Amino acid sequence: MRKFLKKTAVSFMALTMAVMSIQLPSAHAAMVPTEAVVISQQSETDREKLVAFLDRAEVQQELQSHGVSADEAKIRVAQLNDEEVQMLAGKIDELPAGGLIGEVIGAAVFIFLVLLITDVLGLTSVFPFVNHHGR
């Protein structure tokens, strides 16, 4: 019986030492530069601007004419990286304050083309008419 307890205790200690010797990743705290916070906030503002643009009736109508639903476009906007979002938001900022229909249609077509290019590159699969090789 004593031999059994000794063997169990040794096994338990060996297991405990093995578990304790595993290196767990540690968290590192660091200062976050103000620029990084501002860029992050600007990116969120730009995404909200794009979603608000996609909520406009004339934009939705134009997207529908190209076979894209507003929900699909919003999903694609969520998948864009910060640079692409900034570029698209900049295009929206260039539109006149009155929002001329021609400019809105031009911006909607631009968004459609960006979405189409990401689909052709295989980053997403929204348009059924795009031939995806290997899928």
The first five atom37 places (N, CA, C, CB, O) and aatype in JSON, in Angstrom:
{
  "aatype": [12, 1, 11, 13, 10, 11, 11, 16, 0, 19, 15, 13, 12, 0, 10, 16, 12, 0, 19, 12, 15, 9, 5, 10, 14, 15, 0, 8, 0, 0, 12, 19, 14, 16, 6, 0, 19, 19, 9, 15, 5, 5, 15, 6, 16, 3, 1, 6, 11, 10, 19, 0, 13, 10, 3, 1, 0, 6, 19, 5, 5, 6, 10, 5, 15, 8, 7, 19, 15, 0, 3, 6, 0, 11, 9, 1, 19, 0, 5, 10, 2, 3, 6, 6, 19, 5, 12, 10, 0, 7, 11, 9, 3, 6, 10, 14, 0, 7, 7, 10, 9, 7, 6, 19, 9, 7, 0, 0, 19, 13, 9, 13, 10, 19, 10, 10, 9, 16, 3, 19, 10, 7, 10, 16, 15, 19, 13, 14, 13, 19, 2, 8, 8, 7, 1],
  "atom_mask": [
    [1, 1, 1, 1, 1],
    [1, 1, 1, 1, 1],
    [1, 1, 1, 1, 1],
    [1, 1, 1, 1, 1],
    [1, 1, 1, 1, 1],
    [1, 1, 1, 1, 1],
    [1, 1, 1, 1, 1],
    [1, 1, 1, 1, 1],
    [1, 1, 1, 1, 1],
    [1, 1, 1, 1, 1],
    [1, 1, 1, 1, 1],
    [1, 1, 1, 1, 1],
    [1, 1, 1, 1, 1],
    [1, 1, 1, 1, 1],
    [1, 1, 1, 1, 1],
    [1, 1, 1, 1, 1],
    [1, 1, 1, 1, 1],
    [1, 1, 1, 1, 1],
    [1, 1, 1, 1, 1],
    [1, 1, 1, 1, 1],
    [1, 1, 1, 1, 1],
    [1, 1, 1, 1, 1],
    [1, 1, 1, 1, 1],
    [1, 1, 1, 1, 1],
    [1, 1, 1, 1, 1],
    [1, 1, 1, 1, 1],
    [1, 1, 1, 1, 1],
    [1, 1, 1, 1, 1],
    [1, 1, 1, 1, 1],
    [1, 1, 1, 1, 1],
    [1, 1, 1, 1, 1],
    [1, 1, 1, 1, 1],
    [1, 1, 1, 1, 1],
    [1, 1, 1, 1, 1],
    [1, 1, 1, 1, 1],
    [1, 1, 1, 1, 1],
    [1, 1, 1, 1, 1],
    [1, 1, 1, 1, 1],
    [1, 1, 1, 1, 1],
    [1, 1, 1, 1, 1],
    [1, 1, 1, 1, 1],
    [1, 1, 1, 1, 1],
    [1, 1, 1, 1, 1],
    [1, 1, 1, 1, 1],
    [1, 1, 1, 1, 1],
    [1, 1, 1, 1, 1],
    [1, 1, 1, 1, 1],
    [1, 1, 1, 1, 1],
    [1, 1, 1, 1, 1],
    [1, 1, 1, 1, 1],
    [1, 1, 1, 1, 1],
    [1, 1, 1, 1, 1],
    [1, 1, 1, 1, 1],
    [1, 1, 1, 1, 1],
    [1, 1, 1, 1, 1],
    [1, 1, 1, 1, 1],
    [1, 1, 1, 1, 1],
    [1, 1, 1, 1, 1],
    [1, 1, 1, 1, 1],
    [1, 1, 1, 1, 1],
    [1, 1, 1, 1, 1],
    [1, 1, 1, 1, 1],
    [1, 1, 1, 1, 1],
    [1, 1, 1, 1, 1],
    [1, 1, 1, 1, 1],
    [1, 1, 1, 1, 1],
    [1, 1, 1, 0, 1],
    [1, 1, 1, 1, 1],
    [1, 1, 1, 1, 1],
    [1, 1, 1, 1, 1],
    [1, 1, 1, 1, 1],
    [1, 1, 1, 1, 1],
    [1, 1, 1, 1, 1],
    [1, 1, 1, 1, 1],
    [1, 1, 1, 1, 1],
    [1, 1, 1, 1, 1],
    [1, 1, 1, 1, 1],
    [1, 1, 1, 1, 1],
    [1, 1, 1, 1, 1],
    [1, 1, 1, 1, 1],
    [1, 1, 1, 1, 1],
    [1, 1, 1, 1, 1],
    [1, 1, 1, 1, 1],
    [1, 1, 1, 1, 1],
    [1, 1, 1, 1, 1],
    [1, 1, 1, 1, 1],
    [1, 1, 1, 1, 1],
    [1, 1, 1, 1, 1],
    [1, 1, 1, 1, 1],
    [1, 1, 1, 0, 1],
    [1, 1, 1, 1, 1],
    [1, 1, 1, 1, 1],
    [1, 1, 1, 1, 1],
    [1, 1, 1, 1, 1],
    [1, 1, 1, 1, 1],
    [1, 1, 1, 1, 1],
    [1, 1, 1, 1, 1],
    [1, 1, 1, 0, 1],
    [1, 1, 1, 0, 1],
    [1, 1, 1, 1, 1],
    [1, 1, 1, 1, 1],
    [1, 1, 1, 0, 1],
    [1, 1, 1, 1, 1],
    [1, 1, 1, 1, 1],
    [1, 1, 1, 1, 1],
    [1, 1, 1, 0, 1],
    [1, 1, 1, 1, 1],
    [1, 1, 1, 1, 1],
    [1, 1, 1, 1, 1],
    [1, 1, 1, 1, 1],
    [1, 1, 1, 1, 1],
    [1, 1, 1, 1, 1],
    [1, 1, 1, 1, 1],
    [1, 1, 1, 1, 1],
    [1, 1, 1, 1, 1],
    [1, 1, 1, 1, 1],
    [1, 1, 1, 1, 1],
    [1, 1, 1, 1, 1],
    [1, 1, 1, 1, 1],
    [1, 1, 1, 1, 1],
    [1, 1, 1, 1, 1],
    [1, 1, 1, 0, 1],
    [1, 1, 1, 1, 1],
    [1, 1, 1, 1, 1],
    [1, 1, 1, 1, 1],
    [1, 1, 1, 1, 1],
    [1, 1, 1, 1, 1],
    [1, 1, 1, 1, 1],
    [1, 1, 1, 1, 1],
    [1, 1, 1, 1, 1],
    [1, 1, 1, 1, 1],
    [1, 1, 1, 1, 1],
    [1, 1, 1, 1, 1],
    [1, 1, 1, 0, 1],
    [1, 1, 1, 1, 1]
  ],
  "atom_positions": [
    [[0.82, -1.18, 0.0], [0.0, 0.0, 0.0], [0.88, 1.26, 0.0], [-0.94, -0.01, 1.21], [0.61, 2.24, -0.7]],
    [[1.92, 1.2, 0.79], [2.83, 2.33, 0.9], [3.55, 2.59, -0.43], [3.84, 2.1, 2.02], [3.81, 3.73, -0.79]],
    [[3.86, 1.53, -1.14], [4.52, 1.63, -2.43], [3.56, 2.3, -3.44], [4.97, 0.23, -2.92], [3.99, 3.1, -4.27]],
    [[2.29, 1.95, -3.37], [1.28, 2.52, -4.25], [1.13, 4.03, -4.02], [-0.07, 1.81, -4.04], [1.06, 4.8, -4.97]],
    [[1.08, 4.45, -2.74], [0.97, 5.87, -2.41], [2.2, 6.64, -2.87], [0.76, 6.06, -0.9], [2.11, 7.76, -3.38]],
    [[3.35, 6.03, -2.68], [4.59, 6.67, -3.09], [4.63, 6.85, -4.61], [5.8, 5.84, -2.62], [5.02, 7.91, -5.1]],
    [[4.22, 5.82, -5.35], [4.2, 5.85, -6.8], [3.19, 6.9, -7.29], [3.87, 4.46, -7.38], [3.47, 7.63, -8.24]],
    [[2.04, 6.98, -6.66], [1.01, 7.95, -7.01], [1.48, 9.37, -6.73], [-0.29, 7.67, -6.24], [1.27, 10.27, -7.54]],
    [[2.13, 9.57, -5.59], [2.63, 10.89, -5.23], [3.72, 11.34, -6.2], [3.17, 10.89, -3.81], [3.74, 12.5, -6.61]],
    [[4.61, 10.44, -6.58], [5.68, 10.77, -7.53], [5.08, 11.11, -8.89], [6.68, 9.6, -7.64], [5.5, 12.06, -9.54]],
    [[4.1, 10.32, -9.32], [3.45, 10.58, -10.61], [2.74, 11.94, -10.59], [2.44, 9.47, -10.95], [2.82, 12.7, -11.55]],
    [[2.05, 12.24, -9.49], [1.35, 13.51, -9.36], [2.34, 14.67, -9.39], [0.54, 13.54, -8.06], [2.09, 15.68, -10.05]],
    [[3.45, 14.55, -8.69], [4.46, 15.61, -8.67], [5.09, 15.8, -10.06], [5.56, 15.28, -7.64], [5.32, 16.94, -10.49]],
    [[5.35, 14.7, -10.76], [5.93, 14.79, -12.11], [4.96, 15.49, -13.06], [6.29, 13.39, -12.65], [5.36, 16.33, -13.86]],
    [[3.69, 15.15, -12.96], [2.67, 15.78, -13.79], [2.55, 17.26, -13.46], [1.31, 15.07, -13.61], [2.44, 18.09, -14.36]],
    [[2.56, 17.6, -12.2], [2.46, 18.99, -11.76], [3.64, 19.81, -12.28], [2.39, 19.07, -10.23], [3.46, 20.93, -12.74]],
    [[4.85, 19.25, -12.19], [6.03, 19.96, -12.68], [5.99, 20.13, -14.2], [7.31, 19.21, -12.27], [6.41, 21.16, -14.72]],
    [[5.48, 19.13, -14.89], [5.38, 19.23, -16.34], [4.4, 20.32, -16.74], [4.96, 17.88, -16.96], [4.67, 21.1, -17.65]],
    [[3.27, 20.37, -16.06], [2.26, 21.39, -16.37], [2.79, 22.78, -16.04], [0.96, 21.12, -15.59], [2.56, 23.73, -16.79]],
    [[3.5, 22.92, -14.93], [4.0, 24.22, -14.53], [5.14, 24.7, -15.42], [4.46, 24.18, -13.09], [5.42, 25.9, -15.47]],
    [[5.8, 23.79, -16.11], [6.93, 24.19, -16.95], [6.48, 24.66, -18.34], [7.9, 23.03, -17.1], [7.29, 25.17, -19.11]],
    [[5.2, 24.49, -18.66], [4.69, 24.95, -19.95], [4.71, 26.48, -19.96], [3.25, 24.41, -20.22], [4.21, 27.12, -19.04]],
    [[5.28, 27.04, -21.01], [5.36, 28.49, -21.14], [4.06, 29.03, -21.71], [6.56, 28.9, -22.03], [3.72, 28.74, -22.86]],
    [[3.36, 29.8, -20.94], [2.14, 30.44, -21.39], [2.49, 31.82, -21.91], [1.09, 30.51, -20.26], [3.34, 32.51, -21.34]],
    [[1.83, 32.24, -22.98], [2.11, 33.59, -23.47], [1.68, 34.62, -22.43], [1.4, 33.84, -24.81], [0.64, 34.49, -21.79]],
    [[2.49, 35.62, -22.3], [2.16, 36.65, -21.31], [1.68, 37.9, -22.03], [3.39, 36.97, -20.42], [2.05, 38.16, -23.18]],
    [[0.87, 38.65, -21.36], [0.35, 39.9, -21.92], [1.34, 41.01, -21.65], [-1.04, 40.24, -21.33], [1.96, 41.08, -20.58]],
    [[1.49, 41.87, -22.63], [2.39, 43.0, -22.5], [1.57, 44.28, -22.64], [3.53, 42.95, -23.56], [0.84, 44.46, -23.62]],
    [[1.69, 45.14, -21.68], [1.01, 46.42, -21.74], [1.94, 47.45, -22.36], [0.55, 46.87, -20.33], [3.14, 47.46, -22.1]],
    [[1.38, 48.3, -23.19], [2.18, 49.34, -23.82], [1.3, 50.55, -24.06], [2.82, 48.83, -25.15], [0.07, 50.46, -24.08]],
    [[1.94, 51.66, -24.25], [1.21, 52.88, -24.57], [0.72, 52.8, -26.0], [2.11, 54.14, -24.36], [1.45, 52.35, -26.89]],
    [[-0.5, 53.22, -26.23], [-1.06, 53.26, -27.58], [-0.92, 54.69, -28.09], [-2.56, 52.77, -27.6], [-1.41, 55.62, -27.45]],
    [[-0.26, 54.85, -29.23], [-0.08, 56.21, -29.75], [-1.44, 56.85, -30.09], [0.83, 56.2, -31.0], [-2.38, 56.16, -30.49]],
    [[-1.52, 58.13, -29.91], [-2.75, 58.86, -30.2], [-3.16, 58.68, -31.66], [-2.57, 60.35, -29.89], [-4.34, 58.58, -31.97]],
    [[-2.17, 58.64, -32.54], [-2.45, 58.47, -33.97], [-3.2, 57.18, -34.23], [-1.15, 58.48, -34.77], [-4.12, 57.16, -35.05]],
    [[-2.84, 56.1, -33.55], [-3.5, 54.81, -33.75], [-4.96, 54.88, -33.31], [-2.78, 53.7, -32.98], [-5.83, 54.31, -33.97]],
    [[-5.23, 55.57, -32.23], [-6.6, 55.72, -31.75], [-7.41, 56.56, -32.72], [-6.62, 56.35, -30.34], [-8.56, 56.23, -33.02]],
    [[-6.82, 57.64, -33.2], [-7.52, 58.53, -34.14], [-7.82, 57.79, -35.44], [-6.68, 59.8, -34.42], [-8.92, 57.92, -35.98]],
    [[-6.85, 57.03, -35.95], [-7.05, 56.27, -37.18], [-8.16, 55.25, -37.0], [-5.75, 55.58, -37.61], [-9.0, 55.08, -37.89]],
    [[-8.18, 54.57, -35.88], [-9.21, 53.58, -35.6], [-10.59, 54.23, -35.55], [-8.93, 52.86, -34.28], [-11.54, 53.71, -36.12]],
    [[-10.69, 55.37, -34.88], [-11.97, 56.07, -34.8], [-12.39, 56.6, -36.17], [-11.88, 57.22, -33.79], [-13.58, 56.56, -36.5]],
    [[-11.45, 57.09, -36.96], [-11.76, 57.59, -38.29], [-12.27, 56.46, -39.18], [-10.52, 58.25, -38.93], [-13.19, 56.64, -39.97]],
    [[-11.66, 55.29, -39.04], [-12.09, 54.14, -39.83], [-13.54, 53.77, -39.5], [-11.15, 52.95, -39.58], [-14.33, 53.49, -40.4]],
    [[-13.88, 53.77, -38.23], [-15.26, 53.47, -37.83], [-16.23, 54.52, -38.35], [-15.37, 53.37, -36.3], [-17.33, 54.19, -38.8]],
    [[-15.83, 55.79, -38.3], [-16.67, 56.87, -38.82], [-16.88, 56.71, -40.31], [-16.03, 58.24, -38.51], [-17.99, 56.91, -40.81]],
    [[-15.81, 56.35, -41.04], [-15.91, 56.15, -42.48], [-16.82, 54.97, -42.81], [-14.53, 55.93, -43.09], [-17.61, 55.04, -43.76]],
    [[-16.72, 53.89, -42.04], [-17.62, 52.74, -42.27], [-19.07, 53.14, -42.05], [-17.24, 51.56, -41.34], [-19.95, 52.76, -42.83]],
    [[-19.33, 53.9, -41.0], [-20.69, 54.36, -40.73], [-21.19, 55.25, -41.87], [-20.76, 55.12, -39.39], [-22.36, 55.18, -42.24]],
    [[-20.3, 56.07, -42.41], [-20.67, 56.95, -43.53], [-21.04, 56.12, -44.75], [-19.5, 57.91, -43.87], [-22.02, 56.43, -45.43]],
    [[-20.27, 55.06, -45.02], [-20.58, 54.19, -46.16], [-21.91, 53.48, -45.98], [-19.47, 53.18, -46.37], [-22.69, 53.37, -46.92]],
    [[-22.17, 52.99, -44.77], [-23.43, 52.3, -44.5], [-24.6, 53.28, -44.65], [-23.43, 51.67, -43.08], [-25.64, 52.92, -45.2]],
    [[-24.43, 54.49, -44.17], [-25.48, 55.51, -44.32], [-25.71, 55.82, -45.8], [-25.12, 56.8, -43.55], [-26.85, 56.03, -46.23]],
    [[-24.63, 55.86, -46.58], [-24.75, 56.09, -48.01], [-25.52, 54.95, -48.67], [-23.37, 56.23, -48.66], [-26.37, 55.19, -49.54]],
    [[-25.23, 53.72, -48.26], [-25.91, 52.56, -48.84], [-27.38, 52.49, -48.42], [-25.2, 51.28, -48.42], [-28.16, 51.81, -49.08]],
    [[-27.75, 53.18, -47.36], [-29.14, 53.2, -46.92], [-30.01, 54.16, -47.74], [-29.2, 53.6, -45.46], [-31.24, 54.13, -47.63]],
    [[-29.39, 54.99, -48.55], [-30.16, 55.93, -49.37], [-30.93, 55.18, -50.45], [-29.24, 57.0, -50.0], [-30.41, 54.23, -51.04]],
    [[-32.14, 55.61, -50.7], [-33.03, 54.92, -51.64], [-32.46, 54.88, -53.06], [-34.4, 55.59, -51.65], [-32.52, 53.84, -53.72]],
    [[-31.91, 56.01, -53.53], [-31.4, 56.04, -54.91], [-30.17, 55.14, -55.07], [-31.05, 57.48, -55.33], [-29.95, 54.57, -56.13]],
    [[-29.38, 55.02, -54.02], [-28.2, 54.14, -54.08], [-28.65, 52.69, -54.1], [-27.25, 54.4, -52.88], [-28.13, 51.88, -54.86]],
    [[-29.62, 52.35, -53.26], [-30.14, 50.99, -53.23], [-30.76, 50.62, -54.57], [-31.17, 50.83, -52.12], [-30.6, 49.49, -55.05]],
    [[-31.46, 51.56, -55.18], [-32.07, 51.31, -56.48], [-30.99, 51.05, -57.53], [-32.96, 52.5, -56.9], [-31.13, 50.15, -58.36]],
    [[-29.92, 51.84, -57.49], [-28.84, 51.67, -58.46], [-28.12, 50.32, -58.25], [-27.83, 52.84, -58.37], [-27.79, 49.63, -59.21]],
    [[-27.89, 49.97, -56.99], [-27.25, 48.69, -56.71], [-28.14, 47.53, -57.17], [-26.96, 48.55, -55.2], [-27.64, 46.55, -57.73]],
    [[-29.45, 47.65, -56.94], [-30.39, 46.61, -57.38], [-30.35, 46.45, -58.9], [-31.82, 46.94, -56.93], [-30.47, 45.34, -59.41]],
    [[-30.18, 47.56, -59.61], [-30.12, 47.48, -61.07], [-28.88, 46.71, -61.53], [-30.13, 48.88, -61.69], [-28.85, 46.19, -62.65]],
    [[-27.87, 46.65, -60.68], [-26.65, 45.88, -60.99], [-26.67, 44.5, -60.35], [-25.41, 46.65, -60.53], [-25.69, 43.76, -60.42]],
    [[-27.78, 44.15, -59.72], [-27.91, 42.81, -59.14], [-27.31, 42.65, -57.76], [0.0, 0.0, 0.0], [-26.99, 41.54, -57.35]],
    [[-27.16, 43.74, -57.03], [-26.58, 43.7, -55.68], [-27.6, 44.23, -54.69], [-25.25, 44.52, -55.6], [-28.15, 45.31, -54.88]],
    [[-27.85, 43.47, -53.65], [-28.77, 43.96, -52.62], [-28.0, 44.87, -51.66], [-29.43, 42.78, -51.85], [-26.77, 44.8, -51.57]],
    [[-28.73, 45.72, -50.97], [-28.1, 46.63, -50.01], [-27.42, 45.84, -48.89], [-29.13, 47.61, -49.41], [-26.35, 46.23, -48.41]],
    [[-28.04, 44.74, -48.48], [-27.45, 43.93, -47.42], [-26.12, 43.32, -47.85], [-28.41, 42.81, -46.99], [-25.16, 43.28, -47.08]],
    [[-26.05, 42.85, -49.1], [-24.79, 42.29, -49.62], [-23.71, 43.37, -49.65], [-24.99, 41.7, -51.03], [-22.56, 43.12, -49.29]],
    [[-24.1, 44.58, -50.08], [-23.13, 45.67, -50.14], [-22.63, 46.03, -48.75], [-23.76, 46.9, -50.81], [-21.45, 46.33, -48.58]],
    [[-23.51, 46.01, -47.76], [-23.1, 46.32, -46.38], [-22.14, 45.26, -45.85], [-24.33, 46.44, -45.47], [-21.19, 45.57, -45.13]],
    [[-22.4, 44.01, -46.2], [-21.49, 42.93, -45.79], [-20.12, 43.14, -46.42], [-22.05, 41.54, -46.19], [-19.09, 42.94, -45.77]],
    [[-20.11, 43.56, -47.68], [-18.85, 43.8, -48.37], [-18.1, 44.98, -47.74], [-19.09, 44.06, -49.85], [-16.87, 44.94, -47.62]],
    [[-18.83, 46.02, -47.36], [-18.2, 47.17, -46.71], [-17.55, 46.73, -45.41], [-19.23, 48.3, -46.44], [-16.45, 47.18, -45.08]],
    [[-18.21, 45.84, -44.68], [-17.64, 45.34, -43.42], [-16.35, 44.56, -43.67], [-18.65, 44.45, -42.69], [-15.49, 44.49, -42.79]],
    [[-16.21, 43.97, -44.87], [-15.03, 43.17, -45.17], [-13.88, 43.98, -45.75], [-15.4, 42.08, -46.13], [-12.77, 43.48, -45.87]],
    [[-14.13, 45.23, -46.1], [-13.08, 46.07, -46.67], [-12.04, 46.43, -45.61], [-13.68, 47.35, -47.29], [-12.37, 46.54, -44.42]],
    [[-10.8, 46.61, -46.05], [-9.78, 47.04, -45.09], [-9.89, 48.55, -44.9], [-8.35, 46.65, -45.57], [-10.64, 49.21, -45.61]],
    [[-9.14, 49.1, -43.95], [-9.26, 50.51, -43.59], [-8.93, 51.45, -44.75], [-8.34, 50.82, -42.42], [-9.57, 52.49, -44.91]],
    [[-7.94, 51.09, -45.56], [-7.56, 51.94, -46.69], [-8.67, 52.02, -47.72], [-6.27, 51.42, -47.34], [-8.97, 53.09, -48.24]],
    [[-9.3, 50.88, -48.01], [-10.39, 50.86, -48.98], [-11.58, 51.66, -48.46], [-10.81, 49.42, -49.29], [-12.23, 52.39, -49.21]],
    [[-11.87, 51.52, -47.18], [-12.97, 52.28, -46.58], [-12.68, 53.77, -46.66], [-13.2, 51.85, -45.1], [-13.57, 54.56, -46.99]],
    [[-11.46, 54.16, -46.37], [-11.09, 55.57, -46.42], [-11.22, 56.11, -47.84], [-9.65, 55.77, -45.91], [-11.68, 57.24, -48.03]],
    [[-10.82, 55.31, -48.84], [-10.91, 55.74, -50.23], [-12.38, 55.94, -50.63], [-10.23, 54.7, -51.15], [-12.72, 56.95, -51.25]],
    [[-13.24, 54.98, -50.29], [-14.65, 55.09, -50.64], [-15.32, 56.25, -49.91], [-15.38, 53.79, -50.33], [-16.12, 56.97, -50.51]],
    [[-15.01, 56.42, -48.65], [-15.59, 57.53, -47.89], [-15.13, 58.87, -48.47], [-15.19, 57.43, -46.39], [-15.89, 59.84, -48.49]],
    [[-13.9, 58.92, -48.95], [-13.4, 60.13, -49.6], [-14.17, 60.44, -50.86], [0.0, 0.0, 0.0], [-14.45, 61.61, -51.17]],
    [[-14.53, 59.4, -51.61], [-15.33, 59.6, -52.82], [-16.7, 60.15, -52.45], [-15.49, 58.28, -53.59], [-17.23, 61.01, -53.16]],
    [[-17.28, 59.68, -51.36], [-18.59, 60.18, -50.93], [-18.46, 61.63, -50.5], [-19.16, 59.33, -49.77], [-19.34, 62.44, -50.77]],
    [[-17.36, 61.98, -49.84], [-17.14, 63.37, -49.4], [-17.01, 64.32, -50.58], [-15.89, 63.45, -48.54], [-17.32, 65.5, -50.46]],
    [[-16.56, 63.82, -51.72], [-16.4, 64.65, -52.9], [-17.73, 64.96, -53.58], [-15.47, 63.98, -53.88], [-17.79, 65.85, -54.43]],
    [[-18.79, 64.23, -53.23], [-20.09, 64.48, -53.84], [-20.6, 65.85, -53.43], [-21.11, 63.4, -53.44], [-20.31, 66.31, -52.32]],
    [[-21.36, 66.51, -54.28], [-21.91, 67.81, -53.91], [-22.88, 67.68, -52.75], [-22.61, 68.45, -55.1], [-23.47, 66.62, -52.53]],
    [[-23.04, 68.77, -51.99], [-23.9, 68.75, -50.81], [-25.33, 68.39, -51.16], [-23.86, 70.09, -50.1], [-26.0, 67.72, -50.38]],
    [[-25.81, 68.83, -52.31], [-27.18, 68.53, -52.72], [-27.37, 67.09, -53.12], [0.0, 0.0, 0.0], [-28.5, 66.61, -53.19]],
    [[-26.29, 66.39, -53.38], [-26.37, 64.99, -53.75], [-27.02, 64.79, -55.1], [0.0, 0.0, 0.0], [-28.05, 64.11, -55.2]],
    [[-26.45, 65.36, -56.15], [-27.0, 65.2, -57.48], [-27.12, 63.73, -57.82], [-26.13, 65.93, -58.52], [-26.26, 62.92, -57.48]],
    [[-28.19, 63.4, -58.5], [-28.47, 62.0, -58.83], [-27.33, 61.4, -59.64], [-29.79, 61.89, -59.61], [-26.95, 60.25, -59.4]],
    [[-26.78, 62.15, -60.59], [-25.68, 61.63, -61.4], [-24.46, 61.29, -60.57], [0.0, 0.0, 0.0], [-23.8, 60.28, -60.81]],
    [[-24.16, 62.13, -59.6], [-23.01, 61.87, -58.72], [-23.26, 60.67, -57.83], [-22.71, 63.11, -57.87], [-22.36, 59.87, -57.59]],
    [[-24.49, 60.55, -57.33], [-24.83, 59.41, -56.49], [-24.74, 58.12, -57.28], [-26.23, 59.58, -55.89], [-24.23, 57.11, -56.8]],
    [[-25.25, 58.16, -58.5], [-25.17, 56.97, -59.35], [-23.72, 56.65, -59.65], [-25.96, 57.19, -60.67], [-23.33, 55.48, -59.66]],
    [[-22.91, 57.68, -59.9], [-21.48, 57.45, -60.15], [-20.8, 56.81, -58.96], [0.0, 0.0, 0.0], [-19.98, 55.9, -59.12]],
    [[-21.12, 57.27, -57.76], [-20.53, 56.68, -56.56], [-21.01, 55.25, -56.37], [-20.87, 57.53, -55.32], [-20.24, 54.38, -55.96]],
    [[-22.29, 55.01, -56.65], [-22.83, 53.65, -56.51], [-22.15, 52.71, -57.5], [-24.35, 53.64, -56.72], [-21.83, 51.57, -57.16]],
    [[-21.95, 53.18, -58.72], [-21.25, 52.37, -59.72], [-19.81, 52.12, -59.27], [-21.27, 53.06, -61.11], [-19.29, 51.02, -59.45]],
    [[-19.18, 53.12, -58.69], [-17.81, 52.95, -58.18], [-17.77, 51.87, -57.1], [-17.27, 54.28, -57.63], [-16.89, 51.01, -57.11]],
    [[-18.73, 51.93, -56.17], [-18.8, 50.91, -55.12], [-19.04, 49.54, -55.73], [-19.92, 51.25, -54.12], [-18.43, 48.56, -55.31]],
    [[-19.94, 49.47, -56.72], [-20.2, 48.21, -57.4], [-18.92, 47.65, -58.02], [-21.28, 48.4, -58.49], [-18.65, 46.46, -57.92]],
    [[-18.13, 48.52, -58.67], [-16.9, 48.07, -59.3], [-15.89, 47.57, -58.27], [-16.29, 49.19, -60.12], [-15.21, 46.57, -58.5]],
    [[-15.78, 48.26, -57.16], [-14.87, 47.8, -56.1], [-15.32, 46.43, -55.6], [-14.83, 48.81, -54.92], [-14.49, 45.53, -55.39]],
    [[-16.62, 46.27, -55.4], [-17.13, 44.98, -54.94], [-16.91, 43.89, -55.98], [-18.62, 45.08, -54.6], [-16.58, 42.76, -55.65]],
    [[-17.09, 44.25, -57.26], [-16.89, 43.29, -58.33], [-15.43, 42.85, -58.4], [-17.33, 43.88, -59.67], [-15.13, 41.67, -58.59]],
    [[-14.51, 43.8, -58.25], [-13.08, 43.48, -58.3], [-12.7, 42.54, -57.15], [-12.23, 44.77, -58.23], [-11.94, 41.59, -57.35]],
    [[-13.22, 42.8, -55.96], [-12.91, 41.9, -54.85], [-13.5, 40.52, -55.09], [-13.43, 42.46, -53.52], [-12.94, 39.51, -54.64]],
    [[-14.61, 40.46, -55.8], [-15.21, 39.17, -56.13], [-14.37, 38.43, -57.17], [-16.65, 39.36, -56.65], [-14.15, 37.22, -57.05]],
    [[-13.91, 39.15, -58.18], [-13.09, 38.53, -59.22], [-11.76, 38.03, -58.65], [-12.83, 39.54, -60.36], [-11.25, 36.99, -59.07]],
    [[-11.21, 38.77, -57.69], [-9.95, 38.36, -57.06], [-10.13, 37.16, -56.14], [-9.35, 39.52, -56.28], [-9.15, 36.58, -55.67]],
    [[-11.38, 36.79, -55.88], [-11.64, 35.62, -55.04], [-11.68, 35.93, -53.56], [0.0, 0.0, 0.0], [-11.7, 35.01, -52.74]],
    [[-11.68, 37.21, -53.2], [-11.72, 37.56, -51.79], [-13.11, 37.32, -51.2], [-11.32, 39.03, -51.59], [-13.26, 37.04, -50.01]],
    [[-14.13, 37.43, -52.05], [-15.5, 37.19, -51.62], [-16.24, 36.48, -52.74], [-16.22, 38.51, -51.23], [-15.7, 36.28, -53.83]],
    [[-17.46, 36.1, -52.47], [-18.29, 35.44, -53.48], [-19.72, 35.93, -53.33], [-18.21, 33.88, -53.35], [-20.53, 35.29, -52.67]],
    [[-20.02, 37.06, -53.95], [-21.35, 37.64, -53.85], [-22.1, 37.54, -55.17], [-21.27, 39.1, -53.41], [-23.27, 37.18, -55.2]],
    [[-21.4, 37.85, -56.25], [-22.05, 37.9, -57.55], [-22.09, 36.5, -58.17], [-21.34, 38.89, -58.48], [-21.04, 35.87, -58.32]],
    [[-23.27, 36.02, -58.53], [-23.36, 34.67, -59.11], [-22.78, 34.61, -60.52], [-24.8, 34.21, -59.14], [-22.43, 33.52, -60.99]],
    [[-22.67, 35.74, -61.22], [-22.18, 35.74, -62.58], [-20.66, 35.75, -62.69], [-22.74, 36.92, -63.29], [-20.12, 35.65, -63.79]],
    [[-19.95, 35.86, -61.56], [-18.49, 35.84, -61.56], [-18.03, 34.39, -61.47], [-17.9, 36.69, -60.39], [-18.43, 33.65, -60.58]],
    [[-17.17, 34.0, -62.43], [-16.66, 32.63, -62.48], [-15.51, 32.48, -61.5], [-16.22, 32.26, -63.91], [-14.45, 33.07, -61.69]],
    [[-15.72, 31.69, -60.43], [-14.68, 31.46, -59.43], [-13.99, 30.15, -59.73], [-15.28, 31.45, -58.0], [-14.57, 29.07, -59.59]],
    [[-12.73, 30.25, -60.15], [-11.95, 29.05, -60.46], [-11.57, 28.36, -59.17], [-10.69, 29.39, -61.29], [-11.18, 29.02, -58.2]],
    [[-11.68, 27.04, -59.13], [-11.26, 26.28, -57.95], [-12.35, 26.15, -56.9], [0.0, 0.0, 0.0], [-12.09, 25.62, -55.82]],
    [[-13.54, 26.63, -57.18], [-14.63, 26.5, -56.2], [-15.67, 25.57, -56.71], [-15.26, 27.84, -55.89], [-16.67, 25.33, -56.03]]
  ]
}
